[in-house]
Amino acid sequence: MKVPTMAEMMAEGKQPEVLFWVGCAGSFDDRAKKITKALVKLLDKANVEFAVLGTEESCTGDPAKRAGNEFLFQMQAVTNIEVLNAYEIKKIVTACPHCFNTLKNEYPSLGGSYEVMHHTQFLKSLLEEGRLSIEGGKFKGKRITYHDPCYLGRANGIYEAPRDLIRKLDVELVEMRKCKKAGLCCGAGGAQMFKEPEKGDKDVNVERTEQALETRADIIAAGCPFCNTMMTDGVKSKEKESEIAVMDVAELIANAEDL
């Protein structure tokens, strides 16, 4: 799998169509790396010329900001913006809604203005342009429920792109009772991903997993590596991992045809 860096592309005098912002989870988390690989396969299949920053990519600063450390957030953001602007980046695609929200809504005030797309939006645009085809394959007829990531759904109003992609797989899309604007958080937002939950009656991810299990779906589809982790842990807590899978939308599309 060949993934060029911006440094390599610039050395060849090329400018990619998009910069793929991998994010911390997609780079370092073993489960999220599979999402990264699935998206790379789809970009290759659609003949998209893309590059990553590689070692020049740093955390967007989202966890620092959500945890209240504005100083650290701005340090991380300004460092990234200097790198992005030096490469004259115009368009960014990311599979992480936290990166997406931060790059899109919080970088402009610090001097970093880019066209930022979530991977489900970008894949949908490739589909509409005829550069990518989606077939049901092994998922045809399966029941799939989609969990809305907070920073994609309620924070940015993106509800339909991921659902449109899932429907293309010839599956039965079943909604949880709390979805779209009324969706429930998986429990990882606001830097909660990196700490244990406070004492309570029930963890948020378990509550959300129970809502997913109510739909009797075969697969819980997610559009965020944090949500993927939390829902997977929720399924394990219910001892249902042999019955229900948790997969990113990009993985569903890539695995349907065994790319």
C-alpha positions, 0 to 999 in steps of 0.5 A, spaced: 500 500 500 503 506 497 501 512 501 505 518 498 507 524 503 506 531 502 514 532 502 515 527 497 509 530 492 512 537 493 519 534 491 516 531 484 513 538 483 506 535 484 500 538 488 495 532 490 487 533 489 486 532 497 490 532 503 488 526 507 488 528 514 489 521 518 488 523 525 491 520 532 486 514 532 487 513 525 495 513 525 496 509 532 490 505 534 490 498 531 482 498 530 482 505 527 488 503 522 483 498 519 479 504 517 485 508 515 487 502 510 479 502 508 479 509 506 486 509 502 483 503 498 477 507 496 481 513 494 486 508 490 480 505 487 477 512 485 484 514 482 484 520 487 491 523 487 492 524 495 497 525 500 498 525 507 503 529 512 506 523 515 511 525 521 509 532 519 502 531 522 500 533 529 494 532 533 489 538 531 489 540 538 481 537 539 482 533 546 486 539 549 481 544 547 475 540 550 479 538 556 480 546 557 487 547 555 486 553 550 493 554 550 496 547 548 490 547 543 493 554 540 500 551 540 498 545 536 493 548 531 498 554 529 504 549 528 499 545 524 497 551 520 504 553 518 505 546 515 499 546 511 500 553 509 507 552 507 504 546 502 499 551 500 493 545 502 486 547 499 482 541 501 482 536 506 479 529 507 479 526 514 475 520 517 475 523 524 469 528 526 473 531 531 479 533 526 474 535 521 470 539 526 477 543 529 480 544 522 473 546 519 471 551 524 476 553 529 483 553 524 480 559 520 480 564 526 488 562 527 489 563 520 488 556 517 482 556 512 481 550 508 475 546 504 474 540 509 470 534 508 468 528 512 470 522 509 463 520 508 462 526 504 468 525 500 466 518 498 459 520 496 461 526 492 466 521 488 460 516 487 456 522 484 461 524 480 462 516 477 469 515 480 467 510 485 461 505 485 458 501 491 455 494 491 452 490 496 456 484 495 457 480 502 452 485 506 446 485 501 440 484 505 443 485 512 440 490 517 445 496 519 444 501 524 448 508 523 450 511 530 451 519 529 458 522 531 456 528 535 461 532 531 459 530 525 451 530 526 449 535 531 455 540 531 455 540 523 449 538 521 451 532 516 446 526 517 445 524 510 452 523 507 453 516 511 446 514 510 446 515 503 452 511 502 450 505 507 443 505 503 447 503 496 450 497 499 443 494 498 442 493 506 436 495 510 438 501 514 434 501 521 434 507 525 435 507 533 430 511 537 435 516 538 438 518 532 440 525 527 438 531 531 436 527 537 442 522 537 446 520 543 453 521 544 457 515 545 461 517 551 468 519 548 467 526 546 469 532 550 476 529 551 472 523 555 476 518 550 482 519 554 479 518 561 475 513 565 468 515 566 465 518 573 461 514 577 454 513 575 449 508 574 451 506 567 456 508 562 454 512 556 457 507 551 453 502 554 446 506 554 448 507 547 449 500 545 443 498 548 439 503 543 443 499 537 441 492 540 434 494 540 434 495 532 436 487 532 441 490 527 447 485 524 452 491 524 453 498 527 455 503 522 460 508 525 463 514 522 468 516 527 474 512 530 472 514 537 465 512 536 467 505 533 471 504 540 466 506 545 460 502 541 465 496 540 466 496 548 459 497 549 458 490 545 463 487 549 460 489 555 453 486 553 457 479 550 454 480 543 461 481 539 459 474 536 452 477 534 453 484 532 459 487 528 461 495 529 464 498 522 466 504 519 462 506 513 469 506 509 470 499 511 463 497 509 464 499 502 471 497 502 469 490 505 463 489 501 467 487 494 473 485 498 478 491 495 
